[in-house]
Amino acid sequence: MAWFRREQARRGGNGEHGPRFPVARMAAALGSLLLGAVVLIGGRAAAAPQATIVRCDPATVVGPLGGTVNVDIYVEDVVNLWAADVRIAFDETVVQVVDADPAPNATGIQIQPLDTFLSPDFTVRKGVYELDGQTIIWYATTQVNDPSNPKQPATGSGPLAKITFQALQAGQFTLPIIYQKIVSRDGIQIPATAQGCSITFVDADSGGVTFVPFTARN
């Protein structure tokens, strides 16, 4: 019995719960390890997803006076896109939209819907309009869930429509996106920011300028 007490005292235990200090040190080390793992995993889980952007593509384009340039309405880093409503303002006294559908029975000036990213199954606006005293390009479309041809929401990045511009005078012009609303299949709005673009038309016949086409993508 005396030997047991001496051995117990040497090991620092109490005979009922075993050695205290080694267990305490082990628990502290294990706690630190778990805390580090939680911080690491939590940091990964809390990483913010890419912000969705509704923008022009390219962001900057240069063309010759008298020529044309193409700009797409573009959605970047979106998840479960089902419908979109985008409006772009422009000054029709300095730049004009080339009609994508010049057929005699077509009304107004049209832009070209694209189907490589979002299927334009039901398009309610796709051209140039006057709204509240302002000339705008308005594109509004949605996918339609046809049971015979089921559709999936669009995820990722891609163009919605193509606009062809022709300048009426040389200079640099901005095309601000004045309104955008994109929604998921269940009608919930997808948060997004808007980024307009810039077009420059150069008079290549003025002052011996040699024109070199240029575009700058985001």
N, C-alpha and C positions, 0 to 999 in steps of 0.2 A: 504493500500500500504506500509506503514511504517512497519506494522507487517510482511508482506511478505518479505521485505528486511532483517528484523532482523532474520526471520526464515531461509532465504536463507544463510545469513552469518553464522548462527549457524551450519548449515549442511555442509557448504563448497561448495555449488553448485553455478551455474550461472543462473539457471532458464531455460536454454535451453538444456543442456546435462546431467542434473541430478548430483548427488554427484560424484565428481571426485575421491577422494582418495579411497573410498571403491572399486570402479570399477577398479582402477589402481592396488590395492593390489590383487584383485581377478584375474585380467589378468596375473599378475606376477606369482601367485600361479598356475594358469592353465598352463602357459607356462612351468614352471618347471616340472609339472606333465607330460605334453606331451613330453618334452625333455627326461625325464626318460623312458617313454614308448618306444620312438624311439630308445634310446640306448639299451634297453633290447631286443626289437624285432630285431633290427639290429644285436645285438650280436649273437642271435640265428640264424639268416639268414646267418651270415657270418662264422658260424662254418664250418671248413674245413671238407670235407668228408674223410673217411678212404682212405689211399693211397693204390693203387693196387700193389700187390707183386706177382711176378712169382718166385716160389721157389721149393725146394725139400721138400718132406714130408715123413718121419720125417727129421728134420734138422740135427740130430745126431743119428747114429745107430751103435751098436756094435754087432758083430757076431763071431762065432768060425771059425778058419782057417779050410778050407775044407767044411764049410757050406755055405749057401746063405743068403742074406738079400734083402729085397724089399724096393725100394724107388719110390715114385710117383712124377711125374711132376705135380705141383699143382699151381693153381691160387687163390689168396686170395683177397677178397673185390673188385670184378670187377662188372661193370654195362654194360649190353648189349654186352657181348662177343659173337662173331660169328666165329672167326678163330684165330689160334695161330701157331706161329713158334718159337720153343725153341730148343737151342743147348747147350749141356753140354759136357765139355771136361773131359777126363780121361786118365790115363796112363795104356795102355793095357799090359804093362809088369808086373804090380803089381796087377791088378784086371781085371776081364773079365765080359762081359755081357752074361748071360745065354739066349740062343735063345728061344724066346717065341713061335716060330713056326718052329719046327724041321722037318716039312714035307719035303720029298725028292725034291718036286718041288718048295719049297720056296728058294729064293735067299738071301744070306747074313744073318746077325744076326738081328733078329727082337725083338722089344719090344712090349708090350701089350697095345693097345689103350683101353681106358675106356670110357663108355658112360653114366655114372651116372650124369655127370654135363654138358659136352658139347658133342653133338652127332657127332662122327667122320664119317660123311657121305662121305667125299672125302679126303682121306689121301694120301699125296704125299711123305712123309718121315716118317718112323717109325722104325729106326734101327741104326746100327753102320756104320759110313762112315768115309772116309779119306777126309779131306778138308784142303787145303793149308798146307799139311804136318802134320796135327794134327788129332788125332783120336777123333771123337766126337759121341755123341748120338744125333740124329736129329729127332725131332718130329714136323711135320707140317700137320695140318688138318683144315678142315672147315666144317661147317654145310651147307646143301643144302636145299633150300626152295622148297620142293615138294608140288605142289598144292593139291595133294591128301592126303598129310600128313604134314600140315603146322608146321613149327618149330618156337619157340620163342628164342630170344637170351638168353644166360645164365647170370644170375645175382646172385652174392653172392660169395661163395667159394667152390672149389671142385677140384678133381683130373682130369688130362687129360690122363695120361698114366702111366703104371707101368713098372719099370725096375728091373730086378733081377740080382744081382751081386754075383760073387764068387771070393774069393781072391786067388791069386797065391803066396802070402807071407803075413806074419803077419805085422801089422803096421797100422798107421792112414793115410788115404788118403782123399784129398779134391776133391770135384766135383763142379767146378765153372760153373755157367751159363754164357757162353761167348756171347750169343746173345739171345734176346727175342723180339718178336714183336707180339702184340695181337691187333686185330682190331674189330670194331663194324660191324654191318650188312651192313652199307653204305660204308665200306672200310676205315673209319677214324681210325688212330692208337690211341689206348688207352694208355695214359701215365702210365708207371709202372716201378718199380725197380726190380732188380734181386737179389736173395739170394741163394747162393750155399749151399752145405751141406758137412758133414763129415762122413766118414765110418771108423770104426776101426775093424780090424780082430785080434783076440787073439788066440795065440797058446796054447790051453788048455792042451796039452801034454808036455809042456815045464815047468819044475820047479814045478810040482805039482799044477798048477793053476786050480782052479775050475771056469768054465765059467758060468756067469749069463747073459742072454740076456738083452739088454738095448736099449731103444730108447728114444729120447727127441724131442718132437714136439715143433713147434714155438708157 
